[in-house]
Amino acid sequence: MTLRLHNTASRRKETFAPLDPSHVRMYVCGPTVYDNVHIGNARPIIIFDVLARLLRRCYPKLTYVRNLTDVDDKIIKAAEANGEPIDALTRRMTDAFHEQIAALNALPPDVEPKATDHIAEMIALIEQLIARGHAYEAEGHVLFNVPSMSGYGDLSGRSMKEMVAGARVDVAPYKKDPADFVLWKPSTGEMPGWDSPWGRGRPGWHIECSAMSEKHLGRDFDIHGGGLDLVFPHHENERAQSLCAHEGAQFARYWVHNGMLTVTGGEKMSKSLGNFRTLRDVLDEVPGEVARLCMLSGHYRQPLDWSPEGLEQAKTNLDRLYNALRRLSDVEVDQPEADPAVVEALEDDLNTPNALAEMYRLAGEANRSTDLKSTDLDERRRLKGALLAGGELLGILQQDVEAWFHRGAADDETAEVERLIAERIAARQARDFARADQIRDDLAARGIQLEDGTGGTIWRRA
């Protein structure tokens, strides 16, 4: 495998060489579970799911860690606004998150640590930073002293002046430097809190990921991923903490970041602009696989314009792929093998648009193969296997073909449609074309389209 990934740290594509070829390690920042995730949060879930699938294909072992942030000021405010206990809110939102990303065909990570289960590790890491002169206590807070690290800003490529100007820096008299950020902060009685050497309090956001990645992947690991919006300050601060806590540490070797989601016209998605869409909203409109394909239609490092037209095109493209499998339904495949061109596209910095273009090419060849009586059976097996294996890598074509076209029809509805199709066939055989046309029109009015072919009549929900 020759995988090339764009490394944010070096600002170029690099050949991926894991620390241990027998065991690849990857950490990706997960959601803060205070509300339903918005559609932009789904993009890294899908992108790094594809990367995990690719790595598992070519390496003996992958440990993929994606965390859940379940202690945060946003959670405290949301629970207060809802009038519910914090743990009840985080459980409910975690369950909703799992349900929604499962609909996107995202496989679960190998480890999904919660911040509240790693408080002891965070305290220990903060103590190390204090001992090494990179952090200090002030008025019940512990802060990372940014000027103590000579390479701070290397990941984001920003100067100290740019970072302070571009960040929402909390002005506090106890800070040694305006750029210093919180590792630990005091909690009042009604807030979640834990005993520590600095009094009852709770962790800052950045220290959580440093502690959890070290716990489950070690001080040094291969890939750290997330959205482009996390490069600064979150990932810059994570890197600073982890490097300064351990002499000679390397932390993450490859930093991989996906571009942001915009709405039609390139406008940023936000609640204040009224164009904010949750993943739940989208899943109420289209199958999760449609949303997934829409996400994969653009290169992960580029901004992706989210629109109803894009979703409709994704649905059309999925129908095209599933229809190719439908036309190969009589072909048995024992061990599906991905087409080399699909794999090569993914190995080239996860170029999913090119991988999908190859999938559409395969679908076209599959369709032509069913039209030619002389087509070799082995070739049709190859094409079906390539579609299935490529779909497995991309996380699409995961449903039963007929179930996809029937769009979740209940058993009784399926039985009724099949009965009407049989009645229509009988009517045509009896040359009662008026009745046959009426059945077709009645079904069409219900959003069900019939397709007549040499193998009989099949149906699909429009």
N, C-alpha and C positions, 0 to 999 in steps of 0.2 A: 504494500500500500504506500503510495506517495501522496500524502495529504498535505495540502498547503493552506494555511490560515493567515488572515491578516491580523497581525499582532499590533494592538493599539500602542503598546510600549515602544515598538521600533518604527511604527507607522509604515509598515510594508508587509507584503506577503512573505511568509517563511515556511520552509519545509518542517512539518511537525515531527519532532523527535522526542518521544516521551522519556522521562527520567528512568523508567523501568518498562521496557517493551512488553513485559509479561503482565503489567498491571497499570493501566492508565487511570489517572485521577482527575476529576473535573468538579468544580464548584460553581453553582449559578445562584445568584440572588433571587429569592422567591418573594412572594407578596407580603405586605403588612395586612393582617386579616382583621380589618375594621369595617369593611363594606364589600359589596360585590366588585370584583376587579373590572376595570374598563378594558375595552377591546385592545388598546395599546399594550396592556400588561400581558395579553395573550401571545404577542409576537415572540418574545424571548422563550416562552414555554414551548412554542412550536419549533422555533429555530434550533434550540438546544436539544430538543427531542430528536430532530433529524440528525444532529451531530452525534448524539449518543447512539442512535441506531447504526450510523456509519462506523463509529469506533468499535462497537460490539461485533460488527461484521468482520473486522480485520485484526482485532487484538484479543488475546486469550481472556482478559478480564478488564472490565471498566467499573470503577466506583464513581457513580454520579450522585452528587450531593446537591440538593436544592432546599434551602431553609424556609422556615416560616417565622416571620417576626410577629410575636404575640405579646410583646410589651413595648408600648410606644405612646407618645402623647396623643396621637390621632385616635388610638384605641380608647384611651381614657376619656377623651372628649365625646367620641361616638357613643360609648356606653352610657355616659351621663345624659346625653341628649335623648337616648332611647329609653332611659330609665331601667336598664338591665345590668346585671353583674357583668364585670369584664370577662370572666371566664366563660359565661354563657354566650356573650357576643363572639368571642374568638372561636369557640367550638362551632357555632352556627355558621360563621363565615368560612371557617376551614372546610366544613362539610360542603358548603355551596361551591367553594373553589374546586374541591376534588370532583364534584359532580360535573361541573362545567368544563374542566379541562379534559375529563374523560370523554366528553362528547366531541372533543377536538382530536380524538385518537392519540392523545399524549400518554405515553407509558409512564408509570410512576418512577421517580428516581430510586436509586438503591437505598439512599438514606434521606430522610426528611426531618432534620432536627428542628426543634422549637427553641426559641431563645430562652424561654423560662426554664428549660431543662438544663441550661448551661451557665447559670449564674456563677457557680463556683469557679468554672474555667475562666470566666470574664474577670472575676476578682483577682485570680492568680495572675492573669496576663497584665492587668493594671499594676499590680504590685511589682512585676518585673520591669515595667516601663518606669515606674518611680525609682526603683533601685538603680536603673541604668541612666538616670538623669534626663529622661525624655518626658516625664510627667510630674505634676505637682498638685498638692491639695490646696484648696482655697475656699474657705467659707462653706464647707460641706461638699464641695464639688472636687472632682479630680479632672484635670485638663491635660491634654497632650500639648507639649510645648513645640510648636511647629518650627521655630528657628533652630531647634536643637538637631534637626535632621537636614544635612546638606543637600540631599537629593529630593527633597519635597517639591513636587510639581513636575517631576520627570515623566510620570505616566500621562498626565493631561497636557503636558507641554506648555504650561502657563507659568508666567513669572509670579512672584509673590504679590506684586502690585495688582496684577490682573485677577488673581485668585481672591484677594480681599475685596476688590471692587465688584467682582462678579458674583460673590456669594452673599447670602443673607447672614451677615456676621452679627452675632448677638453682642451688643455692647454691654460689658460688665466691668465694674471697677476692679474685680479680683483677677482679671486676666493679665498675664505678663505681656502678651502680644495679641493684637486684635484677631489674628488668624487662628489662635489656639482654639481647640474644639473639645467638647465635653466627652469624657470617658465614663464618668459616674456623676449622678446628681441626686440631691436629697429628695425624699418623698414625704409629703404630709400624711397625716393619719389615714385619710380616705383613699390615698393613692396606693397602687401596688408597690411593695418595697421589700427589700431583703437586708438583713444585717450585714455589715461590712466593716473593715477597719476605719472607714470614714463616716460611719453612722448609717442609719437606715436610709436606703435609697434604691435607685434603679439604674440600669446601664444606659449609656448613650447608644445610638443606633449603630455607629461604625464598629465599635468594639465587639458587637454580637457576632458579626460575620468572621472577624479575625479569630475569635475563640472557637466558633463552630467548625470552621474549615480546618483549623489545627487539630481539633479533637478527632475528626473523622477522616482526614486525609494526610495529616502530618504537617510539619512546618513548611515543607516544600512540596508542591504538586504541579500538575501539568497545565491545566486550563482553568481560567476564571472568566466567567461570562456574565452578561447582563445587558441592559439597555444602554444606549449611548448617553442618556441623561445621568447615569450613575458614575461615569468616568470621574467627574468632579461634582461634589466633594467626596462621595461615598467611597469609591474605589481608591482614590488618591489617599484617603485617610486610612482605609484598611491596610493598604500597602505600607504606609508609614508606621502604623502600629506594629505590624507583624515583623517588618524588617528591624525596627528598633528594639523590639523585645528580645530578639535572638541574634547574637553575633554570628555573622556568616550565613544568615538565612537568605534564601532566594525568593521565598513565597511562591507566587504564581509565575510560571515561565511564559505563558501565552495568555494575553488579555484579548478576549473576543467580545465585541459589542455590536448589537444590532441597531439599525437606524430607527428613527421615530415614525409613528403613524400620524398622518395628517388626514384632513377631510378634503372633500372636493375643492380644488383650487389651491391646495398646499397650505391651508390654514391649520394652525395648531389646534388640537382637540382640547377643549377645556369647558368646565362647567359654566364659567362666567360668560362664554360666548354662545352657550346654548346648543353646542354641537357635540356634547359629551355622550358617548355610547358605552353602556356596559356590555360585557360579554353575554350576560343574561338576556339583554335586549336583542342581541344578534341571534342567539340560539333560539329565541322565540319566533324568529322570522325564517331562518334557514337551518338545514342540518349542519352540525358541527364540521363535517367533512368539507362542506362548501366554504365555510369560513377559513378552514385550514388551507385549502388549495388557493384561496384568494391571497392569504398571507405569503404562500410560497411562490406566487406569481412574480414577485419582485425580488431582486437580490437583497439579502438580509442587511447589508451595510448601507443600503440606500433608503431614503425616506419612502414610505409607501402611502399612496393616496387612497384612502378608504371611501368607497362610494357604492351606492346601490347598483350601478352599472357594472362595477368590478365583481360584485357578488353574483350578479346574473350571468356574467361571462364565466365565472368559476363553476357555476352550476351546469352550464352548457358543456364546459370542458370535461367535467366529471361524467356527465351523461355519455359523452363520446367515448371515454375510457371504459366505463361499465358496459356500454353497448358492444364494444369490441370483445370483452370477456363473454358477454351473452351469446355472441355469434360463434364463440369457441366452446360452448357449453358441453359439446359432445366429446371434447378432448380431455384426456386424463394426464395429469402431470405429477410425477413422483417427487422430484427435487427441483423446484423452480430456481433458475439462475438469472441474476440480473444482467441486463445488457451492458457490455463494457462501456458504451458511450454514456449511459446513465451514471454509472459509478465514477467515470472520469470527470463528469461535470460536477458531481458532489465533492470529489476530492480536490477540485479547483476552487477552494475557498467557499464551499457550499453553494455552488452556482445552481440554485434550484430552478430558475427560469430555463436554463439550458437543459437540465435534467428533465423538466416537464416537456420541453420541445421534443426530446428524444422519446418520451413516453407517447406523445401524440403521433410521432412517426411510426412507432411500433403498432399503435392502434390502427393507423392507416394500412399498414402491411397486413395486419390481422384481418381487417375487413376485406381487403382484396383477396386474401387467401381463401375466404369462404365463398367468393364468387367464382373461383377457378376450380373446376372439378379435378384438375390434374395436380393440384398443390400437394406436395409431399406431406404425409401425416407428421413426420418428424419436424418439419418446418413449422407446422401449426402448433405442435407441442412447444417448440422453442419460443414462439411468439407469446403463447399464453404464459409460459413460465417466466419470460422476461417481464411481462406486464405485472404478474403477481409479485415477483421479487422486487421489481422497481417500486411497486406500490408499497411493499413492506418497508423499504428504505425511506420512502417519503411519508409514510403514515397515511396513505390513501388506499382506495380499493379494498377496504377492510371489511365491507359488508357482503352478505349474500347478494348476488346480482339481482335476483328477483325482488328481494326485500328493498334494495335501493330504488328500483323503478316503481315499486308499489308504495313507497314513501310512508311506511309505518301503518299500512291499512290493517284494520282488525280482521280476525279470522272470518267473522261473519260477512264483512264487506268483501273480502277476497273470494269467499265462496259464492256470493251473489254475482260478482263480476264474472267469475268463471262460468256460472250457470247461464248468464246472459250471452257470453261468448259462444257457448255450446248451442244455445237457441239460435243465435245469428247464423252459425255455420249450417244448422239444420234448415233454416229459412232460405239460405242461399242455395243449398242443395235442392230444395223444393221450388226454386226459382221465384220465391216470394221476396223479391228484392226490396219492396217497400218496407216490409217488416225488418229486414236486415239493416236497411239504412236508418230506420227509426231507432233501432237498438244502438247503432253507432252514434247517432246524434244525441240520444238521451245520455249515454255515457260521457260523451264530449262535454255536455252541459254540466256534468258533475266533475269535470276536470280530469277525465280518464280518456286517454288516447289509445286506440287500437292500431296495431301494426300487423298487416298480413304478410306472410312470407312463405317460402317453400316448406318450412318446418311447421307451419300452422300460424295461429294468431296469438300474439303476445300483447300485453297491455302495460301501460305506464301512467303514472300520475303526472299531469302537466306541471 
